[in-house]
Amino acid sequence: MYLTQGLHRSRQRHAGKDALVHLGDAAPRRQAFGELLPSLARQAAALAALGVRASDRVALLAPNDDRLVQALLACWWLGAVACPLNIRWSAPELAGALADSQAALLLADEALAPLVPAAEVPVVLLDTFADQSRQQVGLPDSRTSGDALAAILYTGGTTGRAKGVMLSHANFWAATIARGAELPNSPDSVALLVAPLFHVAGLGRLLGQLIVGGTCVTLARFQPDRVLDAIEQHAVSDIVVVPTMLQALLDAPGFRPDRVKGLTRIAFGAAPMPPDLLARALDAMPQAEFFQAYGMTETAGAVCMNPPHNHGPAGRASGLFRSVGRPGLGAEIVVADGDGHELPRGEVGEVIVRGPMVMRGYWRQPEATQAALRDGWLSTGDAGRMDAGGHLFIVDRLKDMIISGGENVYGGEVETVLRAHPQVAQAAVVGVPDARWGEAVHAVVVLKAGAAPIAGETLREWCRLRLAGYKCPRAFSFVPELPLSGAGKVLKSVLREQVRG
């Protein structure tokens, strides 16, 4: 269960097939499976020459490209632990993660390296590292054990300080194979990696491709026009997006259904998908299978998948398209009360998970690990309910739940109603302190491009016609855009600070 295993199989089966294609400013860089493995052997030797040993942490700071992919794989070839860092973090945040991970080395993109003080950790530019590796005699693949630590991924910090999630080779294997069993991934597929590789969704998609021998196409940044060009010109069949990405693609001036006709599968997750946006995407790309993946960094990827048929007419009529699906193979999922006991179907509680994909714990944070892992169950922090058929519905993050006048208000429900207004593009709902109600519902709204200004009272009346009174926002803020994490999630912690002044 080592993460380079699929590469050896692919070299035997189709050595001349493209493994990696990077779309930069010049001509595409291509590397076939037969070329990739010797390159990884040399890069692993270059890591060893720089003093890296098995189990050492190697930090990586770069946008999505073939150099980053190879550096990740070289770490695993050597038996080292990859620590891909968020390229949107500030210098203090990066310094904190480097100190926390106790990284032996940082491999960085030239444009990002200045963010890291030289004294923090030895820094080698990725281009320099590639040059150094060409002079090396390749090392054999360590073929490390499944129990070995593969990566430390830092959580997005949407609810506070980021934590280092420890994921083993077996964790990633379990998550990847479970997804493949539910929705088989063809070795002929071409996946465009636009979800960042420091996030588990992007990294998981990379692994899914490499395990079956599919092709990975990388772009350094998500730019709608370049994504559309890549899909059209490079036979892209498969993409993972978050809702904000999907909306940007559909809104792009250059979007036409014929440009994306090669897409056969679109996975989405990381944040709730607004029903109106999903309906629009399904209408614009009827040839593509849509499925939702639900999981978290702590589960090495998806533990629940809502298959394509639940997004068709029957699923939309039944409401199953709002679900995140049923538990995937190998995953046990329960909706529990505060003591960890399963609740009756239909009741809202915390979603807890167990299975071989669940993390080993938080790096150097035993108290946080103990709080998250209880009797083998991972506390997700998500509020959800499960129907009689085992379909899971995520209601909100527990930390984002608002208690107003003793009533629970789930922001996702209010946001869906607000987004249905014809002038609203995006909405996020947070709780603010209120002397009378304990917390009051506050909505932060982004209007559609070209929409006329609208009064908060107009939106409040819109909500009153569709929601119980206690759920309706008592105040509104109008902003040009919502703050997003590197993974595309709305940073509600930032919004709470902003609206509380």
C-alpha positions in Angstrom: 0.0 0.0 0.0 2.7 2.5 -0.9 1.7 5.5 -3.0 4.2 4.9 -5.8 2.9 1.4 -6.5 0.6 2.5 -9.4 3.5 4.1 -11.2 5.3 0.8 -11.6 2.2 -0.9 -12.9 1.6 2.0 -15.4 5.2 1.8 -16.6 4.7 -1.8 -17.4 1.4 -1.3 -19.2 1.9 1.9 -21.1 5.4 3.4 -20.6 4.9 5.8 -23.5 1.6 7.3 -22.3 1.5 10.8 -20.8 1.6 10.8 -17.0 2.0 14.5 -16.5 1.2 17.5 -18.8 1.8 21.0 -17.4 0.3 23.9 -19.2 2.5 26.9 -18.6 3.2 30.1 -20.5 5.3 28.2 -23.1 4.6 24.9 -24.9 3.1 22.1 -22.7 5.6 20.1 -20.7 4.9 16.4 -21.1 6.3 13.4 -19.2 5.4 9.8 -20.0 5.3 7.1 -17.4 8.5 5.5 -18.8 10.3 8.8 -18.2 8.7 9.7 -14.9 10.0 6.8 -12.8 13.7 7.3 -13.6 13.2 11.0 -12.9 11.7 10.2 -9.5 14.6 7.8 -8.6 17.0 10.7 -9.3 15.0 13.2 -7.4 14.9 10.9 -4.4 18.7 10.6 -4.6 18.9 14.4 -4.7 16.8 14.6 -1.6 19.1 12.1 0.1 22.1 14.2 -1.0 20.5 17.2 0.7 20.4 15.3 4.0 16.8 14.0 3.8 16.1 10.6 5.3 13.1 8.3 5.5 10.4 9.8 7.8 11.9 13.3 7.5 9.4 16.0 6.6 9.9 17.9 3.3 7.9 21.1 3.0 6.7 22.0 -0.5 5.6 25.5 -1.5 4.5 25.8 -5.2 1.4 26.1 -7.3 0.0 23.1 -9.2 2.6 22.0 -11.7 4.6 19.0 -12.8 7.6 20.0 -10.6 5.4 19.9 -7.5 3.9 16.6 -8.5 7.3 15.0 -9.0 8.6 16.4 -5.7 5.7 14.9 -3.9 6.3 11.5 -5.5 10.0 11.7 -4.9 9.4 12.2 -1.2 7.3 9.0 -1.2 9.9 7.2 -3.3 12.5 8.0 -0.6 10.1 7.3 2.3 10.0 10.9 3.4 6.9 12.8 4.5 5.5 15.4 2.2 4.2 18.6 3.7 2.6 20.7 0.9 1.9 24.2 2.2 -0.9 26.7 1.3 0.5 29.1 -1.3 -2.0 31.8 -0.2 -0.7 31.9 3.4 1.2 34.9 4.7 4.9 34.7 5.7 4.0 34.3 9.5 1.6 31.5 8.7 4.2 29.7 6.6 6.8 30.2 9.3 4.5 28.6 11.8 3.8 25.5 9.7 7.5 25.1 8.9 8.4 25.3 12.6 5.5 23.0 13.6 6.4 20.3 11.0 10.1 20.5 11.9 10.8 20.2 8.1 14.3 19.2 7.1 14.0 21.0 3.8 11.7 23.3 1.8 11.4 22.9 -1.9 9.9 26.2 -3.2 8.8 27.9 -6.4 11.0 30.9 -7.1 8.2 33.4 -6.8 7.1 32.1 -3.4 10.5 31.5 -1.8 10.9 35.1 -0.6 8.0 34.5 1.8 10.2 32.2 3.9 13.0 33.7 6.0 16.2 31.9 5.2 16.8 31.0 8.9 13.6 29.0 9.2 14.7 26.0 7.1 17.1 25.2 4.2 15.4 26.4 1.0 16.0 24.9 -2.4 14.2 26.3 -5.5 12.3 23.6 -7.5 14.2 24.4 -10.7 17.5 24.2 -8.9 16.4 20.9 -7.4 15.5 19.6 -10.8 19.0 20.5 -12.1 20.6 18.8 -9.1 18.7 15.7 -9.6 19.8 15.2 -13.2 23.4 14.7 -11.8 22.3 11.9 -9.5 22.3 8.1 -9.8 18.7 7.0 -9.1 17.7 5.3 -5.9 15.4 2.2 -5.8 11.9 2.9 -4.7 11.7 2.4 -0.9 8.3 0.8 -1.2 7.5 1.9 2.3 4.9 0.2 4.4 1.3 1.3 4.5 1.6 2.4 8.1 4.3 4.8 7.2 3.4 8.5 7.4 3.0 9.9 3.8 1.9 13.5 4.4 1.1 16.2 6.9 -1.6 18.3 5.4 -2.5 21.5 7.3 -6.2 22.2 7.7 -7.6 25.3 6.1 -8.0 27.1 9.4 -11.6 28.2 8.6 -12.5 27.8 12.2 -9.2 28.7 13.9 -5.5 27.8 13.9 -4.5 25.2 11.3 -3.5 21.8 12.5 -1.2 19.3 10.8 -3.2 16.2 9.8 -1.1 13.0 9.7 -2.0 10.7 6.9 -0.4 7.4 6.1 0.1 5.6 2.8 -2.7 3.2 3.8 -5.0 6.1 4.6 -4.7 7.5 1.1 -4.9 4.1 -0.4 -8.1 3.3 1.4 -9.8 6.6 0.4 -8.7 6.3 -3.2 -9.7 2.7 -3.7 -13.0 3.3 -2.0 -13.8 6.1 -4.4 -12.7 4.0 -7.3 -14.9 1.1 -6.2 -18.0 3.4 -6.1 -17.1 5.3 -9.3 -14.5 3.4 -11.4 -11.8 5.7 -12.8 -10.7 4.8 -16.3 -6.9 4.7 -17.1 -7.9 6.5 -20.3 -9.2 9.5 -18.3 -7.4 12.9 -18.4 -7.9 14.8 -15.2 -7.3 18.6 -15.0 -5.9 19.3 -11.5 -7.1 22.8 -10.6 -8.0 22.0 -7.0 -4.7 22.9 -5.1 -2.4 20.0 -4.2 -2.0 21.3 -0.7 -5.7 20.4 -0.2 -6.8 16.8 0.2 -9.3 17.1 -2.8 -6.6 18.0 -5.2 -4.0 15.5 -3.8 -6.6 12.8 -3.7 -7.5 13.3 -7.3 -3.8 13.2 -8.3 -3.5 9.8 -6.5 -6.6 8.4 -8.1 -5.2 9.1 -11.5 -1.7 7.8 -10.8 -3.0 4.6 -9.2 -4.9 3.6 -12.3 -2.5 5.1 -14.8 -4.5 8.1 -16.0 -3.1 11.4 -17.2 -2.8 14.5 -15.0 -2.9 17.9 -16.5 -1.8 20.8 -14.3 -2.4 24.6 -14.3 -0.6 26.8 -11.8 -3.7 28.9 -11.1 -7.5 28.6 -11.6 -8.3 31.0 -14.3 -11.6 30.3 -16.0 -10.4 31.1 -19.6 -7.3 28.9 -19.2 -9.4 26.1 -17.7 -11.8 26.2 -20.6 -8.8 26.2 -23.1 -7.3 23.2 -21.3 -10.6 21.3 -21.4 -11.0 22.0 -25.1 -7.5 21.5 -26.3 -6.2 18.7 -24.1 -9.0 16.2 -24.1 -9.8 16.7 -20.4 -12.5 14.3 -19.3 -12.4 14.7 -15.5 -12.3 17.7 -13.1 -12.7 18.4 -9.4 -14.2 21.8 -8.5 -15.6 23.7 -5.6 -18.8 25.6 -6.1 -17.0 29.0 -6.5 -14.9 27.5 -9.4 -17.9 26.0 -11.1 -19.7 29.4 -11.0 -16.7 31.2 -12.4 -16.5 28.7 -15.3 -20.2 29.2 -16.1 -20.0 33.0 -15.8 -16.8 33.2 -18.0 -17.4 35.2 -21.2 -15.7 32.4 -23.2 -17.9 29.6 -21.8 -19.8 27.7 -24.4 -21.2 24.1 -24.0 -19.3 22.9 -27.1 -16.0 23.9 -25.5 -16.5 21.5 -22.6 -18.2 18.7 -24.4 -15.3 16.4 -23.7 -15.9 16.5 -19.9 -17.5 13.3 -18.8 -17.2 13.6 -15.0 -17.4 16.6 -12.7 -16.8 16.0 -9.0 -17.6 18.7 -6.5 -17.2 19.2 -2.8 -15.3 21.1 -0.1 -18.3 23.5 0.3 -22.1 23.2 0.0 -23.3 23.3 -3.6 -26.1 25.8 -4.1 -29.0 24.0 -5.8 -29.5 26.8 -8.3 -25.9 26.6 -9.4 -26.0 22.8 -9.7 -29.2 23.0 -11.8 -27.5 25.6 -14.1 -24.4 23.4 -14.5 -26.4 20.3 -15.2 -28.3 22.1 -18.0 -25.1 23.6 -19.5 -23.2 20.2 -19.5 -25.7 17.4 -19.9 -23.1 15.0 -21.2 -21.1 15.0 -17.9 -21.7 12.9 -14.8 -21.9 15.0 -11.7 -21.2 13.6 -8.3 -20.6 15.1 -4.9 -17.8 13.9 -2.7 -18.0 14.5 1.1 -15.0 14.1 3.3 -12.3 16.1 5.0 -8.6 16.3 5.4 -8.8 14.0 8.4 -10.3 11.2 6.2 -7.8 11.5 3.4 -10.6 12.4 1.0 -14.1 11.4 0.4 -16.0 9.0 2.7 -19.4 9.6 1.2 -20.3 10.0 -2.5 -23.6 11.1 -4.1 -23.6 9.3 -7.5 -24.6 10.8 -10.8 -28.1 9.3 -10.9 -29.0 11.3 -7.8 -28.4 14.5 -9.8 -30.7 13.6 -12.7 -34.4 14.4 -12.9 -35.5 11.7 -10.4 -32.8 12.7 -7.8 -33.7 16.4 -8.2 -37.4 15.6 -7.8 -36.8 13.5 -4.7 -34.4 15.9 -3.1 -31.6 13.4 -3.1 -29.4 15.7 -5.0 -29.1 17.8 -1.8 -27.6 14.8 -0.1 -23.8 14.0 0.0 -24.7 10.4 -0.7 -24.2 7.2 1.3 -21.1 6.0 3.1 -18.4 4.7 0.8 -16.9 1.3 1.0 -14.8 0.9 4.2 -16.4 3.9 5.9 -18.8 3.8 8.8 -20.8 7.0 9.3 -23.2 7.7 12.1 -25.1 10.8 13.1 -24.6 11.0 16.9 -25.6 13.0 19.9 -23.0 14.7 22.2 -22.2 11.3 23.9 -21.5 9.6 20.6 -24.7 7.6 20.5 -26.5 7.2 17.2 -29.6 9.3 16.8 -32.8 8.2 15.1 -33.0 8.7 11.4 -34.0 12.3 10.5 -32.6 13.9 13.7 -29.7 16.4 13.4 -26.5 15.6 15.2 -22.8 15.4 14.7 -21.5 13.3 11.8 -18.8 10.8 13.1 -16.7 8.5 10.9 -14.5 5.5 11.3 -12.6 3.4 8.9 -9.1 2.8 7.4 -9.0 6.2 5.8 -9.2 8.1 9.1 -6.1 10.0 10.0 -3.4 8.9 12.5 -3.9 12.1 14.4 -2.7 15.7 14.5 1.0 16.3 14.3 2.4 17.2 17.8 -1.0 17.9 19.2 -2.0 15.0 21.4 -4.8 16.9 23.1 -6.4 17.9 19.8 -6.0 14.3 18.6 -7.7 12.9 21.7 -10.6 15.4 21.3 -11.1 14.4 17.6 -10.7 10.6 17.9 -12.9 8.9 20.5 -13.1 5.2 20.7 -12.0 4.9 17.0 -14.6 7.5 15.8 -13.6 10.8 14.2 -15.6 13.8 15.2 -16.1 15.7 12.0 -17.5 18.9 13.5 -20.3 18.7 10.9 -24.0 18.8 11.7 -26.0 16.4 9.6 -29.0 14.0 9.4 -29.5 10.7 7.8 -32.6 9.5 6.1 -34.2 6.0 6.2 -32.2 5.0 3.1 -28.8 5.9 4.6 -28.4 9.1 2.6 -26.5 11.7 4.6 -27.4 15.4 4.5 -25.0 17.9 5.8 -26.8 20.8 7.6 -23.9 23.0 8.7 -20.6 23.2 10.5 -21.4 22.8 14.2 -19.1 25.8 15.0 -21.1 27.8 12.4 -24.5 26.9 13.9 -26.2 30.0 15.2 -28.4 29.8 18.4 -30.9 32.6 18.3 -33.5 32.8 21.1 -32.8 29.2 22.0 -33.4 28.0 18.4 -30.8 26.4 16.2 -30.2 28.2 12.9 -28.2 26.4 10.2 -26.6 28.9 7.9 -26.6 26.7 4.9 -30.4 26.7 4.9 -30.6 30.5 5.0 -27.9 30.9 2.4 -29.8 28.7 0.0 -32.9 30.9 0.3 -30.8 34.1 -0.2 -29.1 32.7 -3.3 -32.5 32.0 -4.8 -33.1 35.8 -5.0 -32.6 36.9 -8.6 -30.2 39.7 -7.6 -28.0 37.6 -5.3 -24.8 35.9 -6.5 -23.4 34.6 -3.2 -24.4 34.7 0.5 -22.8 33.7 3.8 -24.6 33.7 7.1 -22.9 34.1 10.5 -24.0 34.7 14.1 -23.2 37.9 15.9 -23.7 38.6 19.7 -27.1 40.0 20.5 -28.2 41.2 24.0 -31.8 40.0 23.5 -31.4 36.8 21.4 -28.0 35.6 22.4 -27.0 35.5 18.8 -28.5 37.3 15.8 -28.4 36.0 12.2 -26.3 38.3 10.0 -26.1 37.8 6.2 -23.1 38.9 4.1 -24.3 39.2 0.5 -22.6 39.5 -2.9 -24.9 40.8 -5.6 -24.8 39.6 -9.2 -22.7 41.7 -11.7 -24.8 44.6 -12.9 -27.5 44.1 -10.3 -29.1 47.2 -8.9 -28.6 47.9 -5.2 -31.1 46.2 -2.9 -32.2 47.0 0.6 -31.6 44.6 3.4 -35.3 44.8 4.3 -36.2 43.6 0.8 -34.1 40.5 1.3 -35.4 40.0 4.8 -39.0 40.0 3.4 -37.8 37.4 0.8 -36.6 35.2 3.6 -39.8 35.7 5.8 -41.9 34.2 3.0 -39.7 31.1 2.9 -38.3 30.6 6.4 -39.4 30.7 10.0 -39.0 34.2 11.5 -36.1 33.3 13.9 -34.1 32.1 10.9 -34.3 35.3 9.0 -31.3 37.6 9.0 -31.7 40.7 11.3 -28.9 42.5 9.5 -27.1 42.5 6.1 -23.7 43.5 4.8 -23.1 43.9 1.1 -19.6 43.1 -0.2 -17.9 42.7 -3.6 -16.6 39.2 -2.7 -16.5 36.7 0.1 -13.2 35.8 1.7 -12.1 32.3 0.6 -9.6 29.8 1.8 -7.1 28.3 -0.6 -9.5 25.4 -1.0 -12.4 27.7 -2.0 -14.3 27.6 1.3 -15.8 30.7 2.7 -13.8 31.9 5.7 -16.7 32.4 8.2 -14.2 33.2 11.0 -13.0 36.2 9.0 -16.6 37.2 8.3 -17.5 37.0 12.0 -14.6 39.3 12.8 -15.6 41.8 10.1 -19.3 42.0 11.0 -18.6 42.3 14.7 -16.2 45.2 14.0 
